[in-house]
Amino acid sequence: MQKEAPNDIAPLITAVTDYADREGAGAAPWPTTIDGLNLVRSRQPTILEPCCYQPIFCLVLQGAKKACFGDAVVTFNAGQSLIVSHDVVLNSRIVEASPAAPYAALALALDTGLLRELAREIRTDAPSPDGSGRTIAAGRTPPEIENAMARLFALTDKPEAAAILAPLIKREIHYWLLTAEHGSMVRLLARSESHASRIAEAIALIRRDITAPLKVAALADAAGMSPSSFHAHFKAITQMAPLQFQKQLRLLEARRLVYGGTLSVSETAFAVGYESPTQFSRDYSRRFGVSPSRDVAPTTLTTPTTIAAE
């Protein structure tokens, strides 16, 4: 049975679904006119799909979604929100959606620079010890954040006001996230000397060019860690070793190219950094359960592989 959305966000649900109808948005993240703010609207459940989430705050307005990350399974329903502190590869699907009550969500990309700026200005409790190993968390959304997200979305059709007010509201939302129930994850990301922050910088280096040969020792050095310590902290945050993480990014990008239908299998392999098309096809089939030459985009998805807002 589908859970009903809280009455106080009903007007926001209507505004988001109307916007999605006008723009033709679907189950994939759809950028709004506000930089970093995306929406998702789906009239039916989706299949379980791998994707790469970037650091985001996601507010579910209606319906429900499930995310699988390592051994953890997180379900977030209407009125709840998801925080992802790092770039991570996980599997997710919309589990509650219908034509009468479509899944609807808003997501805002987290700004690490803004988090660090605010962390210097406010006093918060020290991060809890168990926050260091957490990358995703879901829970009830504080009313202050619901209110701020509604005000931010209301600016999508007011470009002149958005230019002035959107940065202020984003700043407000980041403040509330730092002080919220799951703020320990965000506070760790805001501390430049923390392991979480240094791993985030290493992930950014990997993402900068996924085709480049990965030198783990160089990444560890850049993070100011020994190779063994770097490997342990990287795996704790991403649930993968660095080389495995890069491979997943390559395969997700390859699937985006395959769905585009303009490159051959060999061209796709070389485009994402593989030297052997044969090895690429083996890895692709093992990851997605189908060869790249036979893979077809699901009709319920519009094939994004990077989720900056979902």
C-alpha positions as MATLAB code, in Angstrom:
seq = 'MQKEAPNDIAPLITAVTDYADREGAGAAPWPTTIDGLNLVRSRQPTILEPCCYQPIFCLVLQGAKKACFGDAVVTFNAGQSLIVSHDVVLNSRIVEASPAAPYAALALALDTGLLRELAREIRTDAPSPDGSGRTIAAGRTPPEIENAMARLFALTDKPEAAAILAPLIKREIHYWLLTAEHGSMVRLLARSESHASRIAEAIALIRRDITAPLKVAALADAAGMSPSSFHAHFKAITQMAPLQFQKQLRLLEARRLVYGGTLSVSETAFAVGYESPTQFSRDYSRRFGVSPSRDVAPTTLTTPTTIAAE';
ca = [
       0.000    0.000    0.000;
       1.380    3.332   -1.042;
       2.162    5.765    1.759;
       0.513    9.161    1.496;
       2.640   12.266    1.516;
       2.362   14.644    4.469;
      -0.324   17.266    3.880;
       2.078   20.148    4.411;
       4.102   19.229    1.326;
       1.090   18.551   -0.898;
       1.386   21.958   -2.659;
       5.056   21.244   -3.379;
       4.164   17.831   -4.836;
       1.667   19.496   -7.162;
       4.203   22.141   -8.203;
       6.894   19.534   -8.891;
       4.623   17.220  -10.895;
       3.234   20.157  -12.911;
       6.796   21.281  -13.668;
       7.722   17.723  -14.690;
       4.705   17.550  -17.008;
       5.616   20.844  -18.686;
       9.256   19.859  -19.133;
       8.698   16.217  -20.046;
      10.735   14.949  -17.098;
      10.730   11.251  -16.237;
      12.396    8.757  -13.918;
      15.855   10.166  -14.575;
      17.077   13.270  -12.718;
      15.861   16.358  -14.547;
      17.718   19.667  -14.070;
      15.601   22.625  -13.068;
      16.444   26.255  -13.763;
      18.115   26.380  -10.336;
      21.734   25.270  -10.591;
      22.291   22.020   -8.682;
      18.579   21.364   -8.103;
      17.076   18.394   -9.949;
      13.718   16.676   -9.831;
      12.551   13.135  -10.457;
       8.997   12.120  -11.327;
       7.965    8.588  -12.268;
       4.480    7.166  -12.759;
       5.633    3.582  -12.281;
       8.246    1.624  -10.333;
      11.603    1.169  -12.031;
      13.967   -1.770  -12.238;
      17.025   -2.045  -10.023;
      19.804   -0.175  -11.798;
      23.430    0.627  -10.926;
      24.355    4.281  -10.920;
      26.907    6.682   -9.522;
      25.567    9.094   -6.956;
      27.401   12.333   -6.372;
      27.127   14.060   -2.966;
      23.474   15.069   -2.681;
      20.555   15.761   -0.424;
      17.379   14.128   -1.766;
      13.903   14.949   -0.450;
      11.188   12.416   -1.317;
       7.838   14.124   -1.712;
       5.721   11.151   -2.776;
       6.255    7.431   -3.304;
       9.340    5.538   -2.180;
      12.779    4.526   -3.388;
      15.235    1.835   -2.347;
      19.025    2.044   -2.516;
      21.433   -0.872   -2.040;
      24.953    0.020   -0.992;
      27.277   -2.772    0.020;
      25.341   -4.858    2.540;
      23.053   -1.963    3.450;
      19.563   -1.509    2.018;
      18.026    1.927    2.560;
      14.389    2.706    1.797;
      13.198    6.287    1.928;
       9.540    7.262    1.726;
       7.467   10.418    1.364;
       8.605   13.036    3.865;
      11.979   11.352    4.292;
      15.285   12.298    2.757;
      18.538   10.693    1.700;
      21.993   12.140    2.208;
      24.916   10.838    0.150;
      28.224   12.269    1.326;
      30.560   10.968   -1.412;
      30.594    9.845   -5.026;
      29.516    6.215   -4.700;
      28.294    3.464   -6.999;
      25.111    1.814   -5.790;
      21.970    0.111   -7.047;
      18.632    1.863   -6.690;
      15.049    1.654   -7.854;
      11.754    3.439   -7.374;
       9.518    1.002   -5.478;
       6.315    3.023   -5.001;
       4.817    4.992   -7.889;
       1.572    5.043   -9.857;
      -0.192    7.288  -12.387;
      -2.452    8.572   -9.593;
       0.411    9.125   -7.141;
       3.713    9.320   -9.031;
       7.050    9.161   -7.309;
       8.295   12.718   -6.888;
      11.547   13.933   -5.385;
      13.802   16.957   -5.292;
      17.552   16.731   -4.888;
      20.214   19.309   -4.264;
      23.905   18.816   -4.986;
      26.030   19.287   -1.880;
      28.603   22.079   -2.081;
      31.680   21.010   -0.122;
      33.145   24.501   -0.216;
      29.973   25.964    1.255;
      29.847   23.249    3.927;
      33.406   24.075    4.982;
      32.681   27.793    5.049;
      29.628   27.281    7.258;
      31.399   24.782    9.505;
      33.929   27.483   10.370;
      31.151   29.902   11.291;
      28.920   27.700   13.436;
      29.480   25.589   16.502;
      28.426   21.966   16.208;
      29.083   18.927   18.339;
      32.060   16.834   17.306;
      31.183   14.206   14.707;
      30.059   10.952   16.247;
      32.575    8.096   16.006;
      30.219    5.980   13.891;
      29.809    8.786   11.343;
      33.272    8.241    9.859;
      32.297    5.059    8.050;
      28.871    6.153    6.813;
      28.291    7.349    3.300;
      24.510    7.241    2.930;
      21.760    7.833    5.469;
      17.998    8.263    5.361;
      15.590    9.693    7.876;
      12.751   12.078    8.571;
      13.276   15.459    6.952;
      13.391   18.396    9.385;
      10.591   20.910    8.676;
      13.175   23.686    8.287;
      14.700   21.854    5.320;
      11.321   20.990    3.774;
      10.393   24.663    3.972;
      13.676   25.825    2.448;
      13.479   23.278   -0.398;
       9.937   24.464   -1.194;
      11.113   28.078   -1.307;
      14.052   27.130   -3.507;
      11.858   25.245   -5.970;
       9.408   28.170   -6.069;
      12.181   30.213   -7.666;
      12.358   27.972  -10.760;
       9.994   30.274  -12.651;
      11.397   33.501  -11.177;
      14.857   33.892  -12.740;
      15.446   37.445  -11.533;
      14.607   36.556   -7.926;
      16.504   33.246   -8.205;
      19.731   35.020   -9.086;
      19.627   36.803   -5.717;
      17.750   34.437   -3.437;
      18.759   30.925   -4.571;
      22.330   31.183   -3.202;
      20.937   32.357    0.141;
      18.443   29.491    0.379;
      21.105   26.944   -0.606;
      23.273   28.333    2.159;
      20.377   27.932    4.590;
      19.815   24.312    3.522;
      23.496   23.477    3.961;
      23.361   25.017    7.431;
      20.401   22.855    8.444;
      22.118   19.761    7.033;
      25.191   20.427    9.153;
      23.054   20.586   12.284;
      20.559   17.822   11.397;
      20.246   14.276   12.736;
      22.651   12.832   10.171;
      24.866   15.892   10.204;
      27.899   13.957   11.429;
      28.457   12.625    7.892;
      28.227   16.110    6.443;
      30.426   17.624    9.153;
      33.138   15.067    8.464;
      33.026   16.025    4.788;
      33.350   19.681    5.790;
      36.551   19.044    7.760;
      39.417   19.260    5.284;
      41.690   17.216    7.544;
      39.238   14.333    7.989;
      39.660   10.997    6.248;
      36.222   11.477    4.680;
      37.275   14.762    3.119;
      40.588   13.406    1.848;
      38.917   10.370    0.288;
      36.420   12.709   -1.394;
      39.331   14.565   -2.980;
      40.863   11.275   -4.151;
      37.536   10.269   -5.716;
      37.450   13.617   -7.526;
      40.888   12.852   -8.973;
      39.682    9.469  -10.244;
      36.545   10.981  -11.773;
      38.541   13.730  -13.469;
      39.734   11.201  -16.051;
      38.374    7.680  -15.712;
      40.364    6.572  -18.760;
      43.756    7.280  -17.153;
      45.734    4.405  -15.595;
      45.081    4.440  -11.860;
      48.094    4.806   -9.583;
      46.892    4.025   -6.086;
      50.201    5.004   -4.483;
      49.942    8.471   -6.036;
      46.353    8.850   -4.793;
      47.405    7.806   -1.299;
      50.239   10.323   -1.360;
      47.871   13.077   -2.503;
      45.537   12.148    0.356;
      48.378   12.239    2.874;
      47.946    8.582    3.815;
      49.960    5.415    3.625;
      48.807    3.071    0.806;
      47.338    0.602    3.317;
      45.491    3.297    5.264;
      44.222    4.903    2.065;
      42.943    1.571    0.765;
      41.125    0.839    4.037;
      39.449    4.254    4.265;
      38.585    4.274    0.561;
      36.883    0.897    0.831;
      35.073    1.897    4.031;
      33.516    4.865    2.237;
      32.882    3.452   -1.254;
      32.548   -0.276   -0.419;
      35.101   -0.878   -3.179;
      38.836   -0.878   -3.730;
      40.100    2.088   -5.817;
      40.677   -0.003   -8.961;
      37.240   -1.590   -8.656;
      35.683    1.837   -8.189;
      37.326    3.119  -11.364;
      36.161    0.031  -13.259;
      32.574    0.647  -12.158;
      32.761    4.262  -13.317;
      34.107    3.114  -16.673;
      31.341    0.546  -17.098;
      28.598    3.000  -16.137;
      29.927    5.517  -18.648;
      30.175    2.725  -21.220;
      26.522    1.856  -20.663;
      25.561    5.471  -21.237;
      27.455    5.354  -24.542;
      25.918    1.998  -25.478;
      22.435    3.372  -24.866;
      23.351    6.332  -27.075;
      23.835    3.899  -29.951;
      26.440    5.878  -31.885;
      29.620    3.899  -31.123;
      30.664    0.338  -31.841;
      31.577   -1.967  -28.961;
      35.285   -1.487  -29.676;
      34.934    2.285  -29.879;
      33.053    2.295  -26.597;
      35.729    0.166  -24.932;
      38.513    2.521  -25.994;
      36.442    5.602  -25.101;
      36.219    4.565  -21.440;
      39.835    3.479  -21.059;
      39.876   -0.231  -21.919;
      42.779   -1.511  -24.003;
      41.007   -4.768  -24.889;
      37.462   -4.805  -26.336;
      37.254   -8.486  -25.411;
      37.991   -7.790  -21.747;
      35.573   -4.875  -21.872;
      32.775   -7.108  -23.173;
      33.458   -9.679  -20.442;
      33.388   -7.035  -17.693;
      30.284   -5.389  -19.155;
      28.392   -8.693  -19.355;
      29.427   -9.616  -15.820;
      28.258   -6.237  -14.468;
      24.983   -5.806  -16.347;
      24.030   -9.383  -17.244;
      23.980   -8.669  -20.968;
      26.622   -8.061  -23.620;
      27.176   -4.475  -24.815;
      26.086   -5.466  -28.322;
      22.678   -6.600  -27.004;
      22.033   -4.054  -24.258;
      19.001   -1.809  -24.719;
      17.870    1.077  -22.532;
      14.847    0.194  -20.339;
      11.743    2.072  -21.390;
      11.153    3.306  -17.831;
      14.532    5.015  -17.630;
      16.306    7.700  -19.594;
      19.713    6.169  -18.915;
      21.578    8.486  -16.589;
      24.514    6.875  -14.836;
      25.510    9.812  -12.669;
      23.006   10.969  -10.102;
      23.650   14.475   -8.896;
      20.067   14.823   -7.865;
      17.614   12.076   -7.416;
];
